[in-house]
Amino acid sequence: MSEKLKVLYTGKTHTTGGRDGASHSSDGRLDVKLSPPGTTGQGTNPEQLFAAGWSACFIGAMGFAASSLKVALPTDLAVDTEVDLCSSTGGYSLQARLDVKLPGIDHDTARAIVDAAHQTCPYSKATRGNINVTINLV
C-alpha cells in the first residue's frame, strides 16, 4: 500500500486479560467484559464484537451503494452476521456468513446493492481472501 491514506477516525481500546478480560475505549463509550465463546461468562467475545461491527459497517456500505443506484433502502433492512471461530491442525481461523434482508427491493437490485457493498465495506475488504465469507439475500 503505497498510497497515502487520509485517516478519518481511529478507534482506540485498552484490553486486558484476553478472552477472560475486559476492553475499554479511550473515549469511554465502550466498556465490556470479555469471556470465551460458548462459556457461561458474563461478557461478550471477540467474534460477537466483530460480527456487530461488520454488520453495522456493511449497512453503511449498502447505503452508499443504494444511493449510487438511486434506490432508497427500506427502514427495516437488517444484516444478521455469524462469525465462526474454527480450529484445524494449522491453528485457529474465522469464517463468516452475512444474511442480508432488504424487504421491498427486487432480487436483482438487492443483489447489486449487496455485491457493491461487499466491494466497498472496510470489513469485507479486510477479510477478502483471508477467510471464507458467504453473503446471502434472505
C-alpha positions in Angstrom: 0.0 0.0 0.0 2.0 3.0 -1.2 -1.0 5.3 -1.5 -1.1 7.9 1.3 -4.4 7.3 3.2 -6.4 10.1 4.9 -7.3 8.8 8.3 -11.0 9.6 9.1 -11.2 8.0 12.5 -9.1 5.9 14.9 -10.8 3.6 17.3 -8.6 3.1 20.4 -9.1 0.4 23.0 -7.2 -1.0 26.0 -7.8 -4.7 26.6 -6.5 -6.8 29.5 -6.9 -10.5 30.3 -7.6 -11.7 26.7 -10.8 -13.7 26.3 -11.3 -13.6 30.1 -10.7 -9.9 30.5 -12.2 -6.6 29.6 -11.9 -3.9 27.0 -12.4 -0.2 27.2 -12.3 2.5 24.6 -10.3 5.7 25.0 -13.5 7.8 24.8 -15.3 5.7 27.5 -18.1 4.7 25.1 -17.1 1.0 25.1 -16.7 -0.8 28.4 -17.1 -4.5 28.0 -16.3 -7.6 29.9 -15.0 -10.5 27.8 -15.4 -14.2 28.1 -14.6 -17.1 25.9 -17.2 -18.1 23.3 -19.6 -20.8 24.5 -18.9 -20.3 28.2 -21.2 -19.0 30.9 -19.1 -16.0 31.5 -20.6 -12.5 32.0 -19.1 -10.9 28.9 -19.2 -10.9 25.2 -16.5 -12.3 23.0 -14.3 -11.0 20.1 -16.4 -13.0 17.5 -19.6 -11.2 18.6 -17.9 -7.8 18.6 -16.5 -8.5 15.1 -20.0 -9.6 13.8 -21.6 -6.5 15.2 -19.0 -4.2 13.7 -19.1 -5.8 10.3 -23.0 -5.7 10.2 -23.1 -2.0 11.0 -20.3 -1.2 8.5 -22.0 -3.3 5.8 -25.3 -1.5 6.3 -23.4 1.8 5.8 -21.8 0.4 2.6 -25.2 -0.7 1.3 -26.5 2.8 1.8 -23.6 4.1 -0.3 -24.3 1.5 -3.0 -28.0 2.2 -3.0 -27.6 5.9 -3.3 -25.3 5.4 -6.3 -28.1 3.2 -7.8 -30.7 5.8 -6.9 -32.5 3.3 -4.7 -34.0 4.0 -1.3 -33.1 1.4 1.3 -36.0 0.1 3.4 -36.1 1.3 7.0 -36.5 -2.3 8.2 -33.4 -3.6 6.5 -31.2 -5.9 8.6 -27.9 -7.8 8.4 -27.6 -10.9 10.6 -23.9 -11.8 10.8 -22.4 -15.0 12.1 -18.6 -15.3 12.8 -17.3 -18.8 13.4 -14.2 -19.4 15.4 -12.7 -22.6 13.8 -9.8 -24.9 14.6 -7.8 -27.2 12.5 -4.4 -28.8 12.6 -3.0 -25.4 11.4 -4.4 -23.5 14.4 -7.4 -21.2 14.7 -9.3 -19.3 12.0 -12.5 -17.4 11.3 -15.3 -17.8 8.8 -18.4 -15.7 8.4 -21.9 -15.5 6.9 -23.9 -12.3 6.4 -27.7 -12.8 5.9 -29.0 -9.5 4.4 -32.6 -8.6 4.5 -33.7 -5.8 2.0 -37.5 -6.1 2.1 -39.4 -4.5 -0.8 -36.4 -4.4 -3.1 -36.4 -6.8 -6.1 -33.9 -9.5 -6.0 -31.6 -8.2 -8.9 -31.4 -4.7 -7.4 -30.8 -6.2 -3.9 -28.0 -8.4 -5.2 -26.4 -5.4 -7.0 -26.5 -3.4 -3.7 -25.1 -6.3 -1.7 -22.3 -7.0 -4.2 -21.3 -3.4 -4.4 -21.4 -3.1 -0.6 -19.1 -6.1 -0.3 -16.6 -4.4 -2.6 -16.5 -1.1 -0.5 -17.1 -2.2 3.1 -13.8 -2.0 5.0 -14.6 -5.2 6.9 -15.3 -7.0 3.7 -12.0 -5.7 2.2 -10.1 -6.7 5.3 -11.4 -10.3 5.2 -11.3 -10.8 1.4 -9.1 -13.7 0.5 -8.3 -14.3 4.2 -11.4 -16.1 5.4 -14.4 -17.9 3.9 -17.3 -15.4 3.6 -20.8 -16.1 2.4 -23.3 -13.3 1.8 -27.0 -14.4 1.4 -30.0 -12.4 0.5 -32.8 -13.6 2.7 
